[in-house]
């Protein structure tokens, strides 16, 4: 198991990485591998490419002759990540992004990136919190995304302290991911968009944000890929088996009207997929009513989130609730909705669900610095991280107020812009029962550990242990 970065100085970590690279004979080819990685999907402008090449070459020279030191750690992390050697960083206990943006969705499922803590971090005093009727060790987790796409990733995240995990959205039939690239940093987006504002982001495939930086934003366009049911059901059973008894795995499902049968066909497919998840052991099913990346034949290339159609969303939730057993929890996941839409939808959902989750990524125009779409053929994509923080705070505040003012209780699973301890605490302070992070978990493998250390002794509403 790898040590936490606080256990060793940056200089010691750099020396350890250098020794590992030399032992594997990787230093000589490092610059070429880095350049191949950053130009895999598009080519930076020549001045920028030349500067990156010079920086990587200088680093390789310092590694070779033993001059690399503490100040080289940020560049070393970037170079090794894009060169395909992030595992060397993880072996030294260093922060590295948890997904290989160069690789395929399938490749990433098989081999989670990033260090794994030797012991799962826990709140002191045996404290637990109630989430969706289950006691969990600390109510922080990773939402439905590629970071929870399979049993190995669930195991990896659970060990690093994430205890409210949502298995990546599955379907009733196999569905391939969108064409690569699928995920990228948006290094220019270091502040939040105002709630409801039009979102337009510039993001190049070679963009970079240092792991652990709270100002991180990312963009993605996966298209909700899914293995065939026989594959994901078996993997879901394995995923459930790797969790401790105070960790919770929800399963996100999506239906589709593949043959143009209308709302009845859509509801039936949602219900069919939810029942398969229940059959595989899912204690809670989450309905993905919020995805901004479902392909369409429109000019934008994607459909709007389903929750924008209140009648369709309610029909889906009603149909799934009827299809599931009484012991299976049900959560509806929403995108950011304006005041009128949310106020009209939540009272209709509240009697039907055990929880409401939100927000999903913001749908926005995402382009490279040369003006072309970051994701070929898809002008619109999902934007998350700090760029979505104010929208998440606004949504959570209004959602909790609607819960308090209504007649039916439901848990609030809040997410959006959670990239450090302060942003996690802010959502709890608004009344969230659990907080999840995708971009933050992608960019900082130790985020859950840090949140537990900072908040584990003081977060209110604990139901077991010291209060």
N, C-alpha and C positions, 0 to 999 in steps of 0.2 A: 504494500500500500504506500501511497505517496504522502509525504509530510505536507502540512499546511505551510504556505509561504512565510508565515510569521515565525516558523521554527528555524529558519535559516535566513541570513542576510542576502540581499540581492547579489552582492559580489560572490558569495559562496554558491548561490544558485547558478550564476553565469559560469563560474568555474566548472561546476558539475555538468552543465549542458555542454560546455566546450569539450570536456574530457569524453563525454558520450559521443559527440559528433566526430571527434578525432578517432575514437576507437572503432566507429562504424565506417570511417573513411568518407564522411559526408561533406567535409568542409570545402574541398576543391570544387565540387559541383553545385555548391549552395546558391551562388549568384544566378547561374543559368536556370536552376529549378525555381527560384523565386520569380524571375522574369517570366518563365513559362506559366506560373500560376497567376500572376496579375494580368497577363494578356490572354488568358484562356477564352474569355468571352468578348472582349473588346480591347482595343489598344489605346493606352493613354497618349495624350499629346506628346510629341517628341521631347520638348523640354522637361516635362514631368517624368517621362520614361527615362531619360538620360540621368536625371537627378536620383531617381530610385535605383537605377543600375549602379551609379557611383557610390551611393550609400551602402548598398548591399555588398559591393566589391570591397569597400573599405572595411566593413564589418568582417567579411571573410578573412581579410588579411590580418586583422587584429586577433581573430580566433586562432589563426594558424600560428602566429608568433607569440601568443600568450599575453597580448596587450589589452584584450577585451575586459571591461570592468563594469561597475554598477551602472554607469551612464548608458551602456549599450543595451540594457535590458529591454526597453520599449522597442527599439529597432530589431533586436534579436527575436522578440516575440512575433513581430509582424513577418519578418523574413521566414522564420521556420514555419509559421502557419501557412503562408501562401506557397511555400516550397513543399508542403506535404509532410512536414516533420513535427507536427504539433504534439505527437506522442512523446517526443524527447522533452518538451516543456512539461508535459503532464507528469512524466517520470521524476522530474525535479520538483514537483509540487507547485509549479508556476501556473498562474491564471492563463487560460487560453480559451478562445471561443469554443462553445460546446457543439458546434456543427461545422462540417467542412463545406464551405460554400462552393468549392471547386467540384466537389463530388456529387454523385447521384443520390437521390432519395434512398434508394435501396442500399447503397454502400454505407450511408450514414446509419441506417437501422442496425446494421451488423456490428458496427464498431463505434460506440459513443466516444466522443472526444472529451478531453479535459481530465484533470486530476480527480481521484476519488479519495475521500477522507478515510483514514483507517478506522474511525468509529463514527457512527451517526451522531451528530450534535442533538442534544435534547435540552429542554427547559429544566431548570433545577426544581427540586422538591416534588418530582413526579407530577408536575402540573399538566393537565389536559384541558382541552376545550371542546365544546359540543358543536359539531358541524353536520348538518343534515341527519341528525339523530345518532351520530356516531362520535365517540370520544377520540380525538386526535392529539398527538403529542405537541404539536404547535401548528396553528392554522395558516400555514403558508405553503404554497405549492406552485406547480407549473400547469398552465391551462392546456387545452387540446391544441397540440401543435406537433411538429415533427420531432421535438425533443422528447415526446412520449409516444413515439411511433411503434415501439416494440418492447419485449420483455427486458432486453439488455439495457435499454435506455431507462425504463422504469426502475430497474434495480440500481442503476447508476445514480439517478436523481434521488431515490429514496435514501441511499446511503449518505448523500450529501446534505440531507436534512429537510428535503421537500416532503411534506406529509399529506397534502391535499392535491393529488395528481389527477389529471384528466387524460385518459387514453385518447390518442389522436382520432379524429373523426373517421368512422368507418361507414361503409355503404353495403347495400344488399347485393352488389356485384362489383367485380374488380374495376378499378378506375385508375388509369395511369396519371402520373404527375404532369404538370405543364413542362414544356421545354425549358431546359436550363439556359441561364442561371435562374435560381429560385429564391435566393436570399442574398442580401447585401447590406453592408453598413451604409448609413446616410450621414456621413461625417459633417456635412454642412448644416444639418438640422440639430442644433444644440439647445433649442428652446421649444416650448409647447405651442401648438396652434391654439387659438381661442376656440372654445366649444362652438361647433356649428360653422366654423369658417371653412371656406374652400381650401382643400389641401393640395399643394403642388410641391414636389420634392425633387431635388437633383441628387442622384445617387449613381456613382460609377461602380462597376463590379470590383474594382481594385481599391475602393475606399476602405478606410481603417479607422477604428477607434480603439484606444488602448483598453484592454480588459480591466474591468472594475471602474471605469470612468462613469460617473452618474449621468453625464450628458449624452449618453448613447441613444441613437435612434437607428432603426433598421427598416428595410422594406422587403416585402416578400410576395411571391406569386407562385404558390404550389399547385393550386387548383383542386384541393381536397382529394389527394390520391388515396386509394384504399386497396389493400389486397382483397382477394376473393374471400367470401365468408368462411370457408373451411380453413383458410390460413389464419385470418385474424381471430377467429373464435378460439382456436388452439393456442395462439400466442397470448390472447387475453387470459386464458386459464393460467398460463405460466406467469404472466405479469402479476396476477392476483396472489400467486403463491410466494412471490419474493418479498411481499410487504410484511412489516411488523403489524401486530394487532392494533396499534394506535396510529396506523396510516390508512388513508382512504383513497381508493381509485374509482373515479367516475369514468364512464365510457360515453364519449360523444358520438352521436349518430346523425346521419343525414339521409333524407329520402329524396327521390327525384321522380319527375314525371317524364320518363324516358320516351314514351310512345305517344305523348300528346293527349293523354286521357283526362287531363284537367285536375282540379283540386282533389277529387276523390282518389285518383291514382297516386297523387303526391302523398296524401295522408296514409294510404295503404302501405306505401313503400317505407315511410317513416316508421309506421307501426311494425312492419315486418322486420326491419333492421333492429328496432328496439327489442323486440322479442328474442332475436338471436343473441343480442348482447346479454339479456337477462338469462337466457339458457346457458350461456358460457360462464355465468356467475357474477355478472355486474351487480353490485349492490345499489348503484345509482346510475341512471341513464340521463345524459345531458343532450338536449335537442339543439342542434346547431341551426339556429334561425338567423344567424348573423354574418355568415361568411361573405367577405368582399371579393373573393377570387374564383367564383364559379364561372366557368367559361360559357359564353353565349355567342351567337352569331351577329350581335349588334356591332356597331362601329367601334365601341369601346372595348369589345372583346370579353366583357364580363357582365354578369347579372347584378342587380342591386340585392342587398340582403333581404331575405324573406320576411324579416320582422317589420319591414316597412309596409307590408300588407297585413294589417291587423286581423282581418277576417281569416285570411289564410293561416296566419300564425296560430290563432286560437283554434282553428279547425284541426291543425296538426297536433297541438297539445291535447285537445280533447280526445282525439283518436288514439293517441299513444297512451294516455292515462287509462282508457278503457281496455287497452290491450295488455297492459302490464299487471302483474300481481300486486297485492296491497303492500307487500314488504319491500318492493323495489322503489327506491326514491326517484323523483323526477325533477329535473332542473331545465329551465328554458334559458338559453344564452342569447343575449340581445346585443346589437350594435348600439352606438350612441344614437339616441332619439331626441328630438326636440321636446320642449315641455308639453305641447299639446299631444303629440303622438304617445309619449311615455305615460302621461296621465290617463289617456284613453285605453291603453293596452294593459297596464299592470292590474287594474281591478278585475279585468276579465281573466287574467292568468292566475292571479293569487289563489283562488280556491282550488286550482287544479295541480299546483306544483308544490314541491318542498323547498325549492330555491330558485332564485333568478341570478344569473351570472352576467357580467358585462364589465367592460366592453370588449368587443373584438377589435381588431385593428381598424384604423380609419381608412376608408377607401379614398384614394386620391390619385392624381396624375403623377406618375413617376418616370422621370427621364434622365438620361445621361447628360454629362456636361456638353456633349456635342449635339444635343437636342433629340436624339433618337430614344425610343423607349428603353428603359433599363432592362425590361423583360420583353424580348422580341415578340411582336404581335399582340401585346397586352399593354395598352396605354394606361389603364387603371390597375392599381395594385394595393396591397395593404401596407399601411404605415404605422409603426408602433415605436415603443420606447418613450423617451421624454417628449417627443412630438405629440403623443396622445395623452400626456399626463393631465392637463387641465380638463380635457373632455371626460376622462375617467373620474376625476374628482367631482365634476359637475353632475355626471350621471349618477354616481353613487350617492351624492347628497340628496338628489331628488328621489332616487329609488327608496332610500331609507325613510324619507319623509312620507312617501306614499304608503310604505308598509306601516308606519306608525299611525297614519291617519285612516287606514283601512280596517276591515273586519277580519282579515285572514293573515296569519303569520307565515312568513317564508324566510329562509336564510338568504343573505346577500353574499355572493361570491364576487369580490371586486378585483379588477385588474385593469392595467393600462398605465404605462409610465412608471412601473415599479422597478427602479434601477439601483436603489440604495436603501439604507435603513430608514431615512427620513420619509421617503415616498411611500414605503410600506406602512410606516406608522400613521401617515396622514389618512390612508384609507381605513385603517382600524379606527381611528379617531372619529370618523364620520359614521361609524356603526356597522361596518362590514363584519361578517362572521368569519370569513376567510379571505385571504389575499393571495393572488397568483401573479406570476411574472413569466413572460416569454422572452422578450428582448433582454431583460436583466439577467435571466437565467442563461441565455445564450452567451452574453458578454462577460459574465462573472460567475464561475462555478462555485464560489464561496459566498454568494449572496445570502442563501438561506442560513448558513452558519452564522454570518454576521448579524442577521436579523434576530435569530434566536438568542445570541449572546447579548444583544442590546435590549431586547423586549421581553425575553422569556420570563423574567422575574416580575414584570410589572403589568403586562397585558391583562386587562380585566376580563371578567366573566369566565375564569377557570372553573371547572366543575369537579376536578379531583386534585389531590395534592394540596400544597400550600396556596392560600388565597391572599 
